[in-house]
Amino acid sequence: MQKQKDIGHYDPVEDVLNLSIKEGEEERFEEIEPGVFVEFDKNDKIIGFEILNASKVLESAIHSLAEKHLASPVR
């Protein structure tokens, strides 16, 4: 059985979350929201994401999703 490679790493001291989509060396990055970066390889393919202040960013996103989906009637 092949061991699954880690796709994410969270640094609680710096409050930074790194998520890898595929292997590759980062050539450039683009900030898509304040503190949210998309990382690209030399072929301009997405290889990962970096989220600064991750606990706050994700808490806000989770609350938004919960409000949107829990406020709707169950069908």
C-alpha positions in Angstrom: 0.0 0.0 0.0 1.4 3.4 -1.0 1.6 6.1 1.7 -0.5 9.2 1.0 1.6 12.4 0.7 0.7 15.3 3.0 -1.2 17.9 1.1 -1.3 20.5 3.8 0.7 22.0 6.6 -0.5 24.4 9.3 1.9 26.5 11.4 0.1 27.5 14.5 2.8 30.0 15.6 2.6 31.9 12.4 -1.1 31.0 11.7 -0.2 30.1 8.1 -1.9 27.2 6.2 -0.1 25.8 3.1 -2.1 23.5 0.8 -0.4 21.6 -2.1 -2.4 20.5 -5.1 0.5 19.0 -7.0 4.3 18.7 -6.8 6.3 21.4 -8.4 8.5 24.4 -7.8 6.8 27.7 -7.2 7.6 30.1 -10.0 5.2 32.9 -9.0 2.3 33.6 -6.8 -0.8 35.8 -7.0 -2.8 37.3 -4.1 -6.5 36.6 -4.8 -7.9 37.9 -1.5 -6.0 39.8 1.3 -3.7 37.1 2.7 -4.8 34.4 0.3 -2.2 33.4 -2.3 -2.3 31.0 -5.2 1.1 29.5 -6.2 2.0 28.7 -9.8 4.7 26.6 -11.4 6.8 27.5 -14.5 3.9 26.3 -16.8 1.5 28.6 -15.0 -0.4 25.7 -13.4 -1.7 26.0 -9.9 0.4 24.0 -7.4 -0.9 25.3 -4.1 -2.3 27.9 -1.8 -1.0 29.8 1.2 -3.4 31.4 3.6 -2.1 34.0 6.1 -4.0 34.5 9.4 -5.6 31.1 8.5 -7.6 30.7 11.7 -9.4 34.0 11.1 -9.9 33.5 7.3 -11.2 30.0 7.7 -13.4 30.8 10.7 -15.1 33.6 8.6 -15.5 31.2 5.6 -17.0 28.5 7.8 -19.4 30.9 9.4 -20.5 32.2 5.9 -21.0 28.7 4.7 -23.0 27.7 7.8 -25.2 30.7 7.6 -25.9 30.1 3.9 -26.6 26.4 4.1 -28.1 26.1 7.5 -30.5 29.1 7.0 -32.0 27.3 3.9 -34.9 24.9 4.5 -34.0 21.3 4.3 -35.4 19.6 1.2 
